[in-house]
Amino acid sequence: MRTTTVAPVATRARASDFSALAKPRLNVLVVASALAGYAMAGGEATNIAALLSTAIGTGLVAGGASAFNQILERDSDALMRRTRTRPLPDGRLPASEALYFATLLSVAGLIVLAAGVNVLSAVVALATLASYAVVYTPLKRRSSFATVVGAIPGALPPVIGWAAAANSLSQGAWVLFAIVFLWQLPHFLAIAWMYRDDYARAGLPMLPVIEPDGRSTARQAVLYAAALVPAALAPTLVGMSGAIYFAGALGLTLLFLVMAIRFAWTRAVHDARRLFFSSIIYLPILWLLMIANRT
């Protein structure tokens, strides 16, 4: 009786550990961004096969990228309080199994995109995966500039969606890329400030670690948030969305800028946390406004 009880528990624990490698909750926003790109490129909501292929393919590649990231960072993760209970640093999964899992997710996602939508969307997804796992992740150990580099793969999901719908990478795709690229940097900098002691313990040269007074971190958060204002308005300026979106995006992005300025003024952890949570709320609302007022 005991054996039959323990086996399902162990199976559920392993499934939970593999799920933790893929970070499905965090990747919800990645999939949402891809679907926003799909919608803004004129993708048909009634084309269920293409819609599902875009969502599932992007989600699988994002999960694979997350797993590769944790494989490469398992040693530094073991040194940080925030990450030391992840499956790899905690020893619950061997790196070899994680590598198989990451490869399986990534290849499956690329196949779903290529076969279910088009090859271009799979190529963009592959570029996202490679730049995240091969460029950004190793660079984190060497330079604080990794934050900027990491914003590139992070900004590509709406481009995947655009490619899936339009089978091209026209101006609109890069407008969406610019929005997500600039949005990410205050988001990342807020995280870096909140967990700067953890990053220092792991020897990762994040900006708040190499410049502990926080002035550069705060200044860059404000500069990128300010640059986001014209980027967020660009969909209306290039004819992608209408006046309602313009007004909503202006108000929303100015509020985001205010949160960045408040963090810069106090450099307090609670204001960094407010900036972080406001960034999570900001992007889905912006996508909804943009899609609702698409021209």
N, C-alpha and C positions, 0 to 999 in steps of 0.2 A: 504493500500500500504506500509506503514511504517513497519507493522508487518511482511509482507512477505519479506521485505528487511533485517530486523534485524535478523530474524531466521537463514538464511543461514550464515550470518556473525558470529553469535554466534556459530553455528555448526563448522564452519571452525576454529574458535579460540580454541574450545575445542579439535578438532582434532590436531591442532598444539601443544597444551599443552601436550597431550598424546604422540605425537611424540617426544617432547622434553624430556620426561621421558625416552624414549628408546634410545635416542642419536644415530639415524641411521647413521649420517655422521661419527661420531667417530668409529662406529662399522663396517664400511666398511673395515678397516684394519684388524679387528678381523676375518671377513669372508674371506678376502684374505689370511690370514695366515692359516685358516682351509683348504682352497682350495689348498694352497701350500703343506700342509701336505698330502692331498689326492693325489696330483700329484706325489709327491716324493715317496709315498708308492706304486706307480704303478696303481693308480685308472684310469679307462678308461674314457677318455673324451666323448666317444660315449655312455656311460651309463648315459643318461640324467637324469633318475629318481634318481640314487644314487648321482649324482653331485648336482642336485637341492635340494635333501633332506639334503645333507651335508651343503650346503650354507644357505638354509632357516632355518633349525633346529638350526645351530650355531648362525645365526643372531637373531632368536627369543630368544634363551637363553641369548645371550649377551644383548639384549634389556631388558629382564626381570631383569638381574643382575643390569643393570644401573638404572632401576626403583626402585628396592629394595634399592640400594645405596642411592638414593635421598630421599626415605622415611625415612631411618635411619639417614640421615644427614640434614634433613630439618631445624633443629634448628641452627646448625652451618652454613648452607648455608645462612640463613637469616642475619648472621653477616658479611658476606663477600661481597664486592662490585661485585666481579666476578660472584657470584652465587645467589645474593639476588632476582633477577628477575625470577628465575626458578619458575615453576608453583606452587610448594608446599610452599616455603617460601613466595611467593608473594600472597598466598591465592586464586589463581585461580582454584585450584583443592583441594578437601579434601583428606586427607591421606587414607581414606577408599576406595575411588575410585582408587587411585593410587595403593593400595595394591591388589585390584581385578585385575587391569590391569597387574601388575608385575607377579602375579600368573598365569594369563591366558597366557601371553607370554611364561613364563618359562615352564609350563606344555605342551603347544602346541609344543614348540621347542623340548622338550624331547621325545614326542610322534612321531614327524616327524623323528627324528634321529633313534629311536628304531624300528619304523615300516618301514621307508623308506630305512634304511641302515642296522644297526645292534645294538644290545643291548650294546655292548662295547662302541661305540661312545656316546651313551646316558649316560652311566655311567661316562665317562670322562667329559662330559658336566655338569652332575649333580655335580661332584666334583669341577668343575670350579665355578659353581654358588654358591655352599655352602661355598667354601673357600673365595670367594669374599665377599659375603653378610654376612656370619655368623662369619668369622674369621677376615678378613682384615678390613672391614668397622668399626666394634666396636673398633678394636685395634688402629685405627688412633687417637682416643681420648686419648690413654694411652701411646703410645711409638712411637718414630721416627723409630723404627725397622719395623713398619707397612709397610714402603716403600718396604722393602725386601720381607716381607710376601705377599704383594700385587702383586709382580712380579711373584708369583707362578701361581695364576689363570690367570694372563695375558699371561703367556707362554704356557698355555694348549691348545689354539685353534689349532695350527698345530698338536698337539697330537690327538685332536678330528678328524681332517681330516685323519690322518694316520690310526687311528682305523677304520674309516669309509671305507677306501679302503682295508686295510689288515686284518681287524678283529683280530689284535694282536698289542702288544706294544713292538716292537723289538728295536734294537739299534738305528735305524734311527729316531724313534720318539723322543728319548731322546736327540739326537744330535740337532734336531730342537728346542726342549724345551730349551736346554742350550743357543742356540743363542738368542731366544726371551727373555729369562730371563735376560741375561746380557745386551742386548740392552735396555731393559726397564729402567734400573736403572739410567743411565745418562739422559734419557728422563724424568723420574720422578723428578730427582734432579734439572734439569733445570727449570721445572715447579715450584718446591718448592721454588727455589731462586727468580724467577720472581714475585711470589705472596706471598712472605714471610710475608709481612705486613698484608695481608688478613688472612693468616693462624694464625698469632699471634692474630689478632682481634677476631678470632673464638675460640681461646684457643686450637688449634691443635698443638701438640708438634712435628712439622716437624723439621728435622735436622737444617735448617737455622734459625728456631725460637729459639731452645735451645742453638745453637752456632752461634750467630749473625755475627761473623766475617767472616763466610763462608769458613774457611779453611778446615773443615771436609767435607763440602758439595763438595768443589772443589776437594779435594783429593779422595773422593770416586767416583766421576764422572770419574776421570782419571783412577783409579784402575779398575773399571768395564769396561770402554771402552778398556783398555789394555787387560783385560781378554777375551774380545770379539774377539780379533784378532785370537788366536788359535781356539776358538769355531767356528768362521765363516769359518775357513779353514778345519775343521773337516769333512764336507761332502765329500771332495776330499780324505782325508786321510783314510776314512773308505769305500771308493768305491761308494759313492752315486752320486757324480758329478765328472766331468773331469777337465783337466788342464785349460781350458778356464775359468771355474768358479773360480778355485783357484786363477788365476791371477786377475780376476775382484774383487773377494771378498777381496783379500789382499789389493789392491789399495783403494777400497771403505772403508774398515774398518780402514785403516791407516788414511784416510782423516777424518773419524769420530773421531778417537783418537786425531787428531790435533785440531779439534773443541773443544773437551773436555779439552785439554791442554790449549788452548787459553782462555777458560772460567776460568779455574783454575788460570791462570796467572793474569787475570784482575779482575775476580769476578764482572764484569760489567753486568748489566741487558741485554744490547744489545748482549753481547756474550753468555749469557744464552739463549736468544731468538734464536740466530743462531744455538746453539747446539740443541735446541728443534726442529727447523725446519729441520735441517739436519737429525735428528733421524726419522722424518716423511718420508723423502725422502729415507733414507737408506734402510729400510726394504723391501718396494716393489721392489726396484731395485735388492736387494739381492735375493729375491724370483724368480724374472724373470731370473736372471743369473743361479740360481740353477736348475730351471726347464728346461731351454733351453739347459743346458749341463748335463742333468741327464744321468747317465750311466746304 
